[in-house]
């Protein structure tokens, strides 16, 4: 086995060294042609790199077993069918080996709540794709209350851009002559049965610099889309204008436009009047919904005496008032967060974290204030909502942790009591492992929590193959979750798994995220480095046995760490990454992320980006490990040019690298379950070659 692997890697190195081995800084970008997503020259290069790297990985004797296990997990029917509630039904989208693209279905809510759902298929996406000779990926539905009409979102190959088509669940067919919004990064919502609010690509001058719609129009049934009447417009400098409809506990509906001025700053507009009316909220806030005539929201900045991170509400009648009567329902401490808010007919529910351990709080009006209670659930893992409706008393939630598969709970008796409905069987032998939480100390003294999932009998000898994962951006939290693929493909085969809750995420609320914005981003990388060092100092692992993994923004993290501290690791899985930080804002949705990373057009921010951009800072050095870079041709969020150019630059420098680009999948780099399983098998084959051989 080892000789075959080494021979393959030698071929990779020889292919790399066949080009110029210059370590001089780049003054011009010689690989702009790789940004031509579907360009013939670029795709020829992609296929050559795929063939070279797949030859190394798929010829490994371990790959077949890993792929079989990954495929079994991906197609496992024993999964929780999760979705949402509407008008007495529970809706779910389901994929398995028979339904690779998936089926959209529903069950009566009472049957679902007793753990015996009676499913009726509403739309078979596999059959639709076959009938229409299309590579359809289901991206969601929006059904109008009191009717059988729904808007179905279908993507070609997993792109963010999709086509919206009107569907009648009574006839199980698309409506002849019904609403159709052509492929675009659209936002569409029902105003009433015969009227849509549509934000889409209306032609020249209608899209933002980030590639999203900025004009909302009202479209009446029976008229041409081009004749729709403008309701409001944003600005080209906005990220985009998006549409949503909130339902109150009495069934009334409120259409709202979100004018995202930046990724984290939004102006909200009511669209239920003759003219749009701006809602009085701070720019850094998020509307959670309506509850008994109150607008419920969370704050990412302090406002009118309310603290940053708080959950608050004020009467809906005050949306246009200069001084709305706002009150806090919950104000988190420094180590707490509000992760998700759900509304039932009887209460406001909050899924949050305390030191990255989940819990659900319940809030109801009491006198002039709000009463807080906690729903009894396990508190050492992750909790999330699995279906709520403001017109239903019943709600659903799930609990999981690193060694406990998901359990579905019904939140009954006006969502005061949690009753377990179903727990999933284990997909790996978790009895052999234990999850522990530690803290590393970053360069500025900040305590950074991280979890280690390891064998109970593991020796602290520095020889344990360890995979460290992190994301660190956009206020996205990573609490303890049950990773069946990680357990089966990595833990059971002798690995240790680590997840770092570094700054940039949302584990401790907006302040934890905002600490690493723009030119302050180095603290995120310092946090990750501190965790690497702590793992080595505790003798859990060593640089020879340590690998790292991250995707999208986490792919940027991987690129930075490879440049800043390659001596700490022997493997890096770089998934759908941002790597050219001097051009990211010119590629696909990149302009929408300036609020996170800073602008290459701002001299101060560009100067910082020049110091961290993985592509421009690549240098040949002996301690640089062989990375595995993955992306997708169909990714219309993070441009595949990032990964392509980075790998091309490595090859130019004579540095070994593995590369795989899925030509069908979207930002997840997988168009279906089979491709997702293949990607995981490739990743863990690579990790075993680097960390276990």
Buried (B, 14 or more C-beta within 10 A) or exposed (E): EEEEBEEBBEBBBEBBBEEEEEEEEBEEBEBEBBBEBEEEEBBEBBEEBBEBBBEBBBEBEBBEBBBEBBBBBBBBEEBBBBBBBBBEBBBBBBBBEEBBBBBBBBBBBBBBBEEEBEBEEBBBBBEBBEEEEBBBBBBBBBBBEEBEBBBBBBBBBBBBBBBBBBBBBEEEEBBEEBBEBEBBBBBBBBBEEEBBBBBBBBEEEBBBBBBBBBBBBBBBBEEEBEEBEEBBBBEEEBBBBBBBBBBBBEEEBBBBBBBBBBBBBBBBBBBEEEEBBEBBBBBBBBBBBBBBEBBBBBBBBEBEEBBBBBBBBBBBEBBEEEEBEBBBBBBBEEBBBBBBBBBBBBBBBBBBBBBBBBBBBBBBBEEEEBEBEEBEBBBBBBBBBBBBBBBBBBBBBBBBBBBBBBBBBBBBEBBBEBEEBBBBEBBBEBEBBBBEBBBBBBEEEBEBBBBBBBBEEBEEEBBBBBBBBBBBBBBBBBBBBBBBBBBBBBBBBEBBBBBBBBBBBBBBBBBBBBBBBBBBBBBBBBBBBBBBBBBBEEEBBBBEBBBBBBBBBBBBBBBBBBBBBBEBBBBBBBBBBBBBBBBBBEBBBBBBBBBBBBBBEBEEBBEBBEBBBBBBBBEEEEEBBBBBBBBBBBBBBBBBBBBBBBBBBBBBBBBBBBBBBBBBBBBBBBBBBBBBBBBBBBBBBBBBBBBEE
